[in-house]
Amino acid sequence: QLQFVESGGGLVQPGGSLRLSCAASGFSLTFRRITWFRQAPGKEREGVSCINFRSNDTQYSHSVKGRFTISRGNVENTVYLQIDSLKPEDTAVYYCAEDWGPASDTCMVQFVEGRFFYWGRGTQVTVSS
């Protein structure tokens, strides 16, 4: 099954930081536009950040702007999500996926059914004191 692998989650105290990673598992893929999502128990999936590999454009949701930073990885076809100043409301499973929408110089940070592919199992981020 073609999917991404997310890693780097964990249990951190409020104000702490984590760096999440996203990579293709078992297949070769040239990243084009990658979006990070998260889903907390009982809540809808929420897009938090995205990156366009061709234009280097990045986008962030209002809830994470200024605290999260998306970037290309040092290893080819890897995407990082640096998350700082963590809050308890950031607790969720974090996923990455590739955007198969129309070609664009930007990227899509909102979830759209049927547009994103290669979902992995996610990585759990828990923020608690």
N, C-alpha and C positions, 0 to 999 in steps of 0.2 A: 504494500500500500504506500502510495506516494504521500508523504506528509513531512511537515517541519518538526523539529525537535526544539522545544523551549527548555531552558535551564537557568539556574541562578537564583531561583526563589528561596525563601526561607522565612524564619521568624525574626523580626527585628523590633526594637523599641521605637516608639514615636520619635520622629526627628532623625532616625537612622537612614541608611542608604543601602541600595542593592544595585547590581548590574545584571540585567537579564540578557540572555543570548538566544538567538533564533538561527537555526541552520537547517538546510535540507538533509533529509535522512535517506540514504540508500539510492539517491538519484542525483544527477547533475542538472542544475538549473541556474540559468543566469537571472539573477534577481532584477526585477524591473521596478515594481512598486510594492512595498511591504507595509502592512498596517499591524500595529499592536492593538489587541483588544483585551478587555478584562470582564470577568463575570463573577459577581458576588452571589452568595446563596440567596435565592428568592428574588434576584434582580435580573433585568435584561442585560444582554451583552452590550458593552459600551466600548466604542473606539476611543483610544487615548492618544495615539500618535501614528504618523505614517511618514514614509520617505520615498521619494522618487529617485531611483539610482541614476537616471539619465540626466536629470536637471539639478539634482541635489536639493530639490525643494523638500521642506519638512512642514508638517502641520501638527497641531496639538489641540486637544479638547480644552475647554475653558477650565475644567476641574484640575488639570495637571500642568497647564502652561506655567513655565517658570520653575517648575520642580522636576520635570522629566525631560530627558534629552535623548533623542534617537540618533543613531549614527551607524555608518558602515563599520563592519568589523575589520580587524587586521587580516583575518583569514577571508579568502574570497567567498562570496555568497554567505556572509554572516551579517546579522544585524544586531546591534546592541540597543538596549533601553536602559539608560542610567536613571534611576529613580531616587531622588533626594528628598529630604524634609518629609519623610513618610508620615502619614496620618492614619489613624485607625480605619478611616473610611476608604483607604487604598487597599484594604484587605480584599483579596479576590484571587481567582485563578487567571493568570495572564497567558494569552495566546498570541501567536503571530500567524499571518496568512498573506497570500499573494493576491493582489488586486488584478482581476481579469477584465476590468471595465475598459471603456474606450480609451485610446491613447490620449495622453495629456501631459502637460509640463508640470502638473502638480500631482497631488495624491489625495485619496479619499480616506478621511479619518472616521467617517460614520459607517456603521454597519448597514449593508444593503444585502438582503437575501439573494443568494445565487451569484453574487459577484466575487466572493472571496473563496480561495481554494487552498488546499494542502494544510488544513488545520491539524495541529498536533494535539497532544494530550494536555498541554499547558504546564505551567509551573506555578505552584502555590506561593503567594505572598501573604504573610500574616503580620500585621502590625499591632503589637500589644505590649503593654508594660507588665 
